[in-house]
């Protein structure tokens, strides 16, 4: 499945099928929260949280693709990501876009 953040795919005529989305809420365990809070004292990358967000984006993207495949889509255009904090140490990631089918 093709995923793009533009509203077109070069050389393809598209039939719009509709909005598709995928989301997940991820959190780290208490042990990671404690070790990452110490990192804020000295500075630097919060690797455990970075990994958590990468995993969350991948899962949200996979769920969006599954929804598009269920609609018979060949691609998803205008792919976007949104995040929001749910509580301390937990975040929601949503991937969304427009499912399309190639014409001709």
N, CA, C and O atoms as a GROMACS GRO file, in nm:
protein
  416
    1UNK      N    1   0.084  -0.117   0.000
    1UNK     CA    2   0.000   0.000   0.000
    1UNK      C    3   0.089   0.124   0.000
    1UNK      O    4   0.186   0.131   0.074
    2UNK      N    5   0.054   0.219  -0.083
    2UNK     CA    6   0.128   0.345  -0.093
    2UNK      C    7   0.072   0.444   0.008
    2UNK      O    8  -0.050   0.463   0.017
    3UNK      N    9   0.161   0.507   0.084
    3UNK     CA   10   0.124   0.612   0.178
    3UNK      C   11   0.200   0.738   0.141
    3UNK      O   12   0.322   0.734   0.130
    4UNK      N   13   0.129   0.849   0.122
    4UNK     CA   14   0.195   0.976   0.090
    4UNK      C   15   0.131   1.088   0.171
    4UNK      O   16   0.016   1.078   0.214
    5UNK      N   17   0.208   1.194   0.192
    5UNK     CA   18   0.153   1.309   0.264
    5UNK      C   19   0.109   1.420   0.170
    5UNK      O   20   0.085   1.533   0.214
    6UNK      N   21   0.098   1.389   0.041
    6UNK     CA   22   0.045   1.482  -0.057
    6UNK      C   23  -0.098   1.440  -0.093
    6UNK      O   24  -0.141   1.331  -0.056
    7UNK      N   25  -0.170   1.526  -0.164
    7UNK     CA   26  -0.307   1.490  -0.201
    7UNK      C   27  -0.314   1.427  -0.340
    7UNK      O   28  -0.423   1.416  -0.398
    8UNK      N   29  -0.200   1.387  -0.394
    8UNK     CA   30  -0.196   1.323  -0.525
    8UNK      C   31  -0.081   1.222  -0.528
    8UNK      O   32   0.006   1.222  -0.441
    9UNK      N   33  -0.084   1.136  -0.629
    9UNK     CA   34   0.027   1.045  -0.657
    9UNK      C   35   0.059   1.064  -0.804
    9UNK      O   36  -0.027   1.042  -0.890
   10UNK      N   37   0.179   1.105  -0.834
   10UNK     CA   38   0.218   1.136  -0.972
   10UNK      C   39   0.183   1.023  -1.066
   10UNK      O   40   0.214   0.906  -1.041
   11UNK      N   41   0.118   1.059  -1.176
   11UNK     CA   42   0.085   0.964  -1.280
   11UNK      C   43  -0.037   0.879  -1.252
   11UNK      O   44  -0.068   0.789  -1.330
   12UNK      N   45  -0.106   0.903  -1.143
   12UNK     CA   46  -0.222   0.822  -1.107
   12UNK      C   47  -0.346   0.910  -1.098
   12UNK      O   48  -0.342   1.021  -1.045
   13UNK      N   49  -0.457   0.858  -1.152
   13UNK     CA   50  -0.586   0.922  -1.132
   13UNK      C   51  -0.650   0.851  -1.013
   13UNK      O   52  -0.651   0.728  -1.007
   14UNK      N   53  -0.703   0.928  -0.919
   14UNK     CA   54  -0.750   0.871  -0.793
   14UNK      C   55  -0.900   0.885  -0.775
   14UNK      O   56  -0.960   0.988  -0.809
   15UNK      N   57  -0.959   0.781  -0.720
   15UNK     CA   58  -1.098   0.785  -0.675
   15UNK      C   59  -1.095   0.787  -0.522
   15UNK      O   60  -1.040   0.695  -0.461
   16UNK      N   61  -1.151   0.889  -0.462
   16UNK     CA   62  -1.151   0.902  -0.317
   16UNK      C   63  -1.252   0.804  -0.256
   16UNK      O   64  -1.368   0.799  -0.298
   17UNK      N   65  -1.208   0.728  -0.158
   17UNK     CA   66  -1.296   0.632  -0.091
   17UNK      C   67  -1.343   0.682   0.045
   17UNK      O   68  -1.453   0.646   0.089
   18UNK      N   69  -1.264   0.763   0.111
   18UNK     CA   70  -1.304   0.817   0.240
   18UNK      C   71  -1.192   0.823   0.341
   18UNK      O   72  -1.080   0.778   0.316
   19UNK      N   73  -1.224   0.881   0.455
   19UNK     CA   74  -1.129   0.898   0.564
   19UNK      C   75  -1.096   0.763   0.628
   19UNK      O   76  -1.185   0.680   0.652
   20UNK      N   77  -0.969   0.742   0.655
   20UNK     CA   78  -0.925   0.625   0.731
   20UNK      C   79  -0.836   0.673   0.844
   20UNK      O   80  -0.766   0.774   0.832
   21UNK      N   81  -0.838   0.599   0.954
   21UNK     CA   82  -0.756   0.638   1.068
   21UNK      C   83  -0.716   0.516   1.148
   21UNK      O   84  -0.777   0.409   1.139
   22UNK      N   85  -0.613   0.535   1.225
   22UNK     CA   86  -0.568   0.433   1.319
   22UNK      C   87  -0.512   0.504   1.439
   22UNK      O   88  -0.450   0.610   1.426
   23UNK      N   89  -0.532   0.447   1.557
   23UNK     CA   90  -0.479   0.513   1.676
   23UNK      C   91  -0.438   0.410   1.780
   23UNK      O   92  -0.475   0.293   1.774
   24UNK      N   93  -0.360   0.458   1.875
   24UNK     CA   94  -0.319   0.376   1.990
   24UNK      C   95  -0.285   0.470   2.104
   24UNK      O   96  -0.249   0.586   2.084
   25UNK      N   97  -0.296   0.419   2.223
   25UNK     CA   98  -0.250   0.490   2.342
   25UNK      C   99  -0.141   0.404   2.404
   25UNK      O  100  -0.162   0.286   2.433
   26UNK      N  101  -0.027   0.464   2.424
   26UNK     CA  102   0.090   0.391   2.475
   26UNK      C  103   0.137   0.454   2.605
   26UNK      O  104   0.120   0.573   2.628
   27UNK      N  105   0.197   0.371   2.690
   27UNK     CA  106   0.256   0.418   2.814
   27UNK      C  107   0.380   0.335   2.844
   27UNK      O  108   0.397   0.224   2.793
   28UNK      N  109   0.465   0.388   2.926
   28UNK     CA  110   0.583   0.314   2.973
   28UNK      C  111   0.557   0.270   3.116
   28UNK      O  112   0.474   0.328   3.186
   29UNK      N  113   0.629   0.166   3.159
   29UNK     CA  114   0.610   0.119   3.296
   29UNK      C  115   0.676   0.212   3.397
   29UNK      O  116   0.755   0.300   3.360
   30UNK      N  117   0.645   0.194   3.521
   30UNK     CA  118   0.693   0.282   3.628
   30UNK      C  119   0.845   0.289   3.632
   30UNK      O  120   0.902   0.395   3.656
   31UNK      N  121   0.912   0.176   3.609
   31UNK     CA  122   1.058   0.174   3.610
   31UNK      C  123   1.117   0.268   3.507
   31UNK      O  124   1.212   0.341   3.535
   32UNK      N  125   1.060   0.267   3.387
   32UNK     CA  126   1.108   0.359   3.284
   32UNK      C  127   1.075   0.503   3.320
   32UNK      O  128   1.156   0.592   3.294
   33UNK      N  129   0.959   0.528   3.378
   33UNK     CA  130   0.922   0.664   3.419
   33UNK      C  131   1.024   0.720   3.517
   33UNK      O  132   1.065   0.835   3.506
   34UNK      N  133   1.064   0.638   3.614
   34UNK     CA  134   1.159   0.684   3.716
   34UNK      C  135   1.295   0.714   3.654
   34UNK      O  136   1.353   0.820   3.679
   35UNK      N  137   1.346   0.622   3.572
   35UNK     CA  138   1.478   0.644   3.511
   35UNK      C  139   1.475   0.762   3.415
   35UNK      O  140   1.573   0.836   3.406
   36UNK      N  141   1.366   0.780   3.343
   36UNK     CA  142   1.357   0.891   3.249
   36UNK      C  143   1.344   1.024   3.322
   36UNK      O  144   1.388   1.128   3.272
   37UNK      N  145   1.282   1.024   3.441
   37UNK     CA  146   1.270   1.149   3.517
   37UNK      C  147   1.406   1.196   3.566
   37UNK      O  148   1.430   1.317   3.575
   38UNK      N  149   1.498   1.103   3.596
   38UNK     CA  150   1.634   1.143   3.633
   38UNK      C  151   1.705   1.208   3.514
   38UNK      O  152   1.787   1.298   3.532
   39UNK      N  153   1.673   1.163   3.395
   39UNK     CA  154   1.736   1.217   3.274
   39UNK      C  155   1.702   1.366   3.258
   39UNK      O  156   1.782   1.441   3.202
   40UNK      N  157   1.585   1.408   3.306
   40UNK     CA  158   1.548   1.550   3.293
   40UNK      C  159   1.639   1.639   3.376
   40UNK      O  160   1.649   1.759   3.351
   41UNK      N  161   1.705   1.581   3.476
   41UNK     CA  162   1.797   1.660   3.560
   41UNK      C  163   1.927   1.691   3.488
   41UNK      O  164   1.985   1.798   3.508
   42UNK      N  165   1.973   1.599   3.403
   42UNK     CA  166   2.102   1.617   3.338
   42UNK      C  167   2.089   1.650   3.189
   42UNK      O  168   2.186   1.691   3.126
   43UNK      N  169   1.971   1.633   3.134
   43UNK     CA  170   1.950   1.663   2.993
   43UNK      C  171   1.980   1.544   2.903
   43UNK      O  172   2.041   1.446   2.947
   44UNK      N  173   1.938   1.554   2.781
   44UNK     CA  174   1.963   1.448   2.684
   44UNK      C  175   1.834   1.385   2.634
   44UNK      O  176   1.724   1.419   2.678
   45UNK      N  177   1.850   1.294   2.541
   45UNK     CA  178   1.736   1.227   2.479
   45UNK      C  179   1.671   1.129   2.576
   45UNK      O  180   1.740   1.056   2.647
   46UNK      N  181   1.538   1.128   2.577
   46UNK     CA  182   1.462   1.032   2.657
   46UNK      C  183   1.434   0.912   2.568
   46UNK      O  184   1.326   0.900   2.511
   47UNK      N  185   1.532   0.822   2.557
   47UNK     CA  186   1.527   0.712   2.462
   47UNK      C  187   1.406   0.621   2.482
   47UNK      O  188   1.345   0.580   2.383
   48UNK      N  189   1.370   0.589   2.604
   48UNK     CA  190   1.256   0.500   2.628
   48UNK      C  191   1.128   0.563   2.575
   48UNK      O  192   1.044   0.493   2.518
   49UNK      N  193   1.111   0.694   2.592
   49UNK     CA  194   0.992   0.760   2.541
   49UNK      C  195   0.998   0.775   2.389
   49UNK      O  196   0.896   0.765   2.321
   50UNK      N  197   1.116   0.798   2.337
   50UNK     CA  198   1.133   0.805   2.192
   50UNK      C  199   1.093   0.672   2.128
   50UNK      O  200   1.021   0.669   2.028
   51UNK      N  201   1.140   0.562   2.188
   51UNK     CA  202   1.104   0.428   2.139
   51UNK      C  203   0.954   0.405   2.149
   51UNK      O  204   0.893   0.348   2.059
   52UNK      N  205   0.894   0.449   2.261
   52UNK     CA  206   0.751   0.433   2.280
   52UNK      C  207   0.673   0.505   2.170
   52UNK      O  208   0.578   0.450   2.114
   53UNK      N  209   0.713   0.627   2.138
   53UNK     CA  210   0.642   0.704   2.036
   53UNK      C  211   0.664   0.645   1.897
   53UNK      O  212   0.571   0.645   1.816
   54UNK      N  213   0.783   0.594   1.868
   54UNK     CA  214   0.807   0.528   1.739
   54UNK      C  215   0.718   0.405   1.725
   54UNK      O  216   0.660   0.381   1.618
   55UNK      N  217   0.708   0.326   1.831
   55UNK     CA  218   0.621   0.208   1.830
   55UNK      C  219   0.475   0.248   1.812
   55UNK      O  220   0.401   0.183   1.737
   56UNK      N  221   0.434   0.354   1.879
   56UNK     CA  222   0.296   0.401   1.870
   56UNK      C  223   0.263   0.449   1.728
   56UNK      O  224   0.156   0.418   1.676
   57UNK      N  225   0.355   0.523   1.666
   57UNK     CA  226   0.332   0.569   1.528
   57UNK      C  227   0.321   0.451   1.433
   57UNK      O  228   0.236   0.450   1.344
   58UNK      N  229   0.408   0.352   1.451
   58UNK     CA  230   0.405   0.234   1.364
   58UNK      C  231   0.272   0.159   1.379
   58UNK      O  232   0.214   0.115   1.280
   59UNK      N  233   0.224   0.143   1.502
   59UNK     CA  234   0.099   0.071   1.525
   59UNK      C  235  -0.020   0.150   1.470
   59UNK      O  236  -0.110   0.092   1.408
   60UNK      N  237  -0.022   0.282   1.491
   60UNK     CA  238  -0.131   0.365   1.439
   60UNK      C  239  -0.132   0.360   1.286
   60UNK      O  240  -0.239   0.355   1.225
   61UNK      N  241  -0.015   0.363   1.224
   61UNK     CA  242  -0.005   0.356   1.078
   61UNK      C  243  -0.057   0.221   1.028
   61UNK      O  244  -0.130   0.215   0.929
   62UNK      N  245  -0.018   0.114   1.096
   62UNK     CA  246  -0.064  -0.020   1.057
   62UNK      C  247  -0.216  -0.030   1.064
   62UNK      O  248  -0.279  -0.086   0.975
   63UNK      N  249  -0.274   0.023   1.169
   63UNK     CA  250  -0.420   0.020   1.184
   63UNK      C  251  -0.490   0.103   1.078
   63UNK      O  252  -0.596   0.065   1.028
   64UNK      N  253  -0.430   0.216   1.041
   64UNK     CA  254  -0.487   0.299   0.934
   64UNK      C  255  -0.482   0.222   0.802
   64UNK      O  256  -0.579   0.222   0.727
   65UNK      N  257  -0.370   0.156   0.774
   65UNK     CA  258  -0.357   0.077   0.651
   65UNK      C  259  -0.459  -0.036   0.648
   65UNK      O  260  -0.518  -0.063   0.543
   66UNK      N  261  -0.480  -0.102   0.759
   66UNK     CA  262  -0.577  -0.211   0.764
   66UNK      C  263  -0.718  -0.160   0.733
   66UNK      O  264  -0.794  -0.226   0.663
   67UNK      N  265  -0.752  -0.043   0.785
   67UNK     CA  266  -0.883   0.015   0.756
   67UNK      C  267  -0.895   0.049   0.607
   67UNK      O  268  -1.000   0.028   0.547
   68UNK      N  269  -0.787   0.100   0.548
   68UNK     CA  270  -0.788   0.134   0.406
   68UNK      C  271  -0.800   0.007   0.321
   68UNK      O  272  -0.874   0.005   0.222
   69UNK      N  273  -0.729  -0.099   0.357
   69UNK     CA  274  -0.737  -0.225   0.283
   69UNK      C  275  -0.878  -0.283   0.289
   69UNK      O  276  -0.927  -0.338   0.190
   70UNK      N  277  -0.943  -0.269   0.404
   70UNK     CA  278  -1.080  -0.319   0.418
   70UNK      C  279  -1.177  -0.245   0.325
   70UNK      O  280  -1.281  -0.298   0.288
   71UNK      N  281  -1.142  -0.121   0.288
   71UNK     CA  282  -1.224  -0.042   0.195
   71UNK      C  283  -1.188  -0.071   0.050
   71UNK      O  284  -1.255  -0.021  -0.041
   72UNK      N  285  -1.084  -0.151   0.027
   72UNK     CA  286  -1.039  -0.180  -0.109
   72UNK      C  287  -0.945  -0.075  -0.166
   72UNK      O  288  -0.934  -0.063  -0.288
   73UNK      N  289  -0.879   0.001  -0.081
   73UNK     CA  290  -0.791   0.109  -0.126
   73UNK      C  291  -0.658   0.056  -0.180
   73UNK      O  292  -0.609  -0.049  -0.139
   74UNK      N  293  -0.603   0.133  -0.273
   74UNK     CA  294  -0.468   0.107  -0.325
   74UNK      C  295  -0.364   0.192  -0.254
   74UNK      O  296  -0.245   0.159  -0.253
   75UNK      N  297  -0.410   0.302  -0.194
   75UNK     CA  298  -0.317   0.396  -0.132
   75UNK      C  299  -0.392   0.482  -0.031
   75UNK      O  300  -0.515   0.484  -0.027
   76UNK      N  301  -0.314   0.554   0.050
   76UNK     CA  302  -0.369   0.657   0.139
   76UNK      C  303  -0.292   0.785   0.112
   76UNK      O  304  -0.170   0.789   0.120
   77UNK      N  305  -0.366   0.890   0.080
   77UNK     CA  306  -0.306   1.021   0.054
   77UNK      C  307  -0.334   1.115   0.170
   77UNK      O  308  -0.422   1.090   0.253
   78UNK      N  309  -0.258   1.224   0.174
   78UNK     CA  310  -0.273   1.324   0.281
   78UNK      C  311  -0.255   1.263   0.420
   78UNK      O  312  -0.328   1.297   0.512
   79UNK      N  313  -0.159   1.172   0.434
   79UNK     CA  314  -0.135   1.107   0.563
   79UNK      C  315  -0.082   1.210   0.663
   79UNK      O  316   0.010   1.286   0.634
   80UNK      N  317  -0.143   1.210   0.780
   80UNK     CA  318  -0.103   1.302   0.887
   80UNK      C  319  -0.099   1.225   1.019
   80UNK      O  320  -0.161   1.119   1.034
   81UNK      N  321  -0.025   1.280   1.114
   81UNK     CA  322  -0.017   1.224   1.248
   81UNK      C  323  -0.056   1.332   1.349
   81UNK      O  324  -0.024   1.449   1.332
   82UNK      N  325  -0.123   1.289   1.454
   82UNK     CA  326  -0.156   1.379   1.565
   82UNK      C  327  -0.125   1.306   1.694
   82UNK      O  328  -0.142   1.184   1.704
   83UNK      N  329  -0.079   1.380   1.793
   83UNK     CA  330  -0.050   1.321   1.924
   83UNK      C  331  -0.114   1.406   2.033
   83UNK      O  332  -0.136   1.526   2.017
   84UNK      N  333  -0.144   1.341   2.142
   84UNK     CA  334  -0.193   1.415   2.259
   84UNK      C  335  -0.154   1.338   2.385
   84UNK      O  336  -0.149   1.215   2.385
   85UNK      N  337  -0.128   1.412   2.490
   85UNK     CA  338  -0.098   1.351   2.619
   85UNK      C  339  -0.229   1.312   2.685
   85UNK      O  340  -0.322   1.392   2.694
   86UNK      N  341  -0.236   1.189   2.731
   86UNK     CA  342  -0.354   1.139   2.798
   86UNK      C  343  -0.338   1.158   2.950
   86UNK      O  344  -0.431   1.198   3.019
   87UNK      N  345  -0.219   1.127   2.999
   87UNK     CA  346  -0.182   1.144   3.139
   87UNK      C  347  -0.030   1.142   3.144
   87UNK      O  348   0.034   1.120   3.041
   88UNK      N  349   0.028   1.163   3.259
   88UNK     CA  350   0.174   1.162   3.269
   88UNK      C  351   0.228   1.027   3.221
   88UNK      O  352   0.190   0.922   3.273
   89UNK      N  353   0.315   1.032   3.122
   89UNK     CA  354   0.377   0.910   3.072
   89UNK      C  355   0.295   0.832   2.971
   89UNK      O  356   0.338   0.725   2.928
   90UNK      N  357   0.177   0.883   2.932
   90UNK     CA  358   0.093   0.813   2.834
   90UNK      C  359   0.055   0.910   2.723
   90UNK      O  360   0.024   1.026   2.748
   91UNK      N  361   0.058   0.861   2.600
   91UNK     CA  362   0.026   0.945   2.486
   91UNK      C  363  -0.057   0.869   2.384
   91UNK      O  364  -0.041   0.748   2.365
   92UNK      N  365  -0.147   0.942   2.319
   92UNK     CA  366  -0.223   0.887   2.208
   92UNK      C  367  -0.158   0.932   2.079
   92UNK      O  368  -0.118   1.048   2.067
   93UNK      N  369  -0.147   0.843   1.985
   93UNK     CA  370  -0.100   0.876   1.851
   93UNK      C  371  -0.209   0.835   1.753
   93UNK      O  372  -0.260   0.723   1.759
   94UNK      N  373  -0.244   0.926   1.662
   94UNK     CA  374  -0.343   0.896   1.560
   94UNK      C  375  -0.280   0.922   1.423
   94UNK      O  376  -0.217   1.025   1.401
   95UNK      N  377  -0.299   0.827   1.333
   95UNK     CA  378  -0.261   0.843   1.193
   95UNK      C  379  -0.390   0.850   1.113
   95UNK      O  380  -0.482   0.771   1.137
   96UNK      N  381  -0.398   0.943   1.018
   96UNK     CA  382  -0.520   0.953   0.938
   96UNK      C  383  -0.488   1.005   0.799
   96UNK      O  384  -0.385   1.069   0.777
   97UNK      N  385  -0.577   0.976   0.706
   97UNK     CA  386  -0.559   1.020   0.569
   97UNK      C  387  -0.683   0.983   0.488
   97UNK      O  388  -0.785   0.943   0.543
   98UNK      N  389  -0.671   0.997   0.356
   98UNK     CA  390  -0.781   0.965   0.266
   98UNK      C  391  -0.747   0.840   0.187
   98UNK      O  392  -0.646   0.836   0.116
   99UNK      N  393  -0.831   0.738   0.199
   99UNK     CA  394  -0.812   0.615   0.122
   99UNK      C  395  -0.853   0.642  -0.022
   99UNK      O  396  -0.956   0.705  -0.048
  100UNK      N  397  -0.772   0.594  -0.116
  100UNK     CA  398  -0.801   0.613  -0.259
  100UNK      C  399  -0.781   0.483  -0.335
  100UNK      O  400  -0.708   0.393  -0.292
  101UNK      N  401  -0.847   0.476  -0.447
  101UNK     CA  402  -0.834   0.364  -0.540
  101UNK      C  403  -0.783   0.423  -0.672
  101UNK      O  404  -0.824   0.533  -0.710
  102UNK      N  405  -0.696   0.351  -0.740
  102UNK     CA  406  -0.644   0.396  -0.868
  102UNK      C  407  -0.752   0.375  -0.975
  102UNK      O  408  -0.817   0.271  -0.980
  103UNK      N  409  -0.769   0.474  -1.061
  103UNK     CA  410  -0.865   0.467  -1.170
  103UNK      C  411  -0.789   0.436  -1.298
  103UNK      O  412  -0.687   0.499  -1.327
  104UNK      N  413  -0.838   0.339  -1.374
  104UNK     CA  414  -0.778   0.306  -1.504
  104UNK      C  415  -0.659   0.221  -1.502
  104UNK      O  416  -0.604   0.190  -1.608
   0.00000   0.00000   0.00000
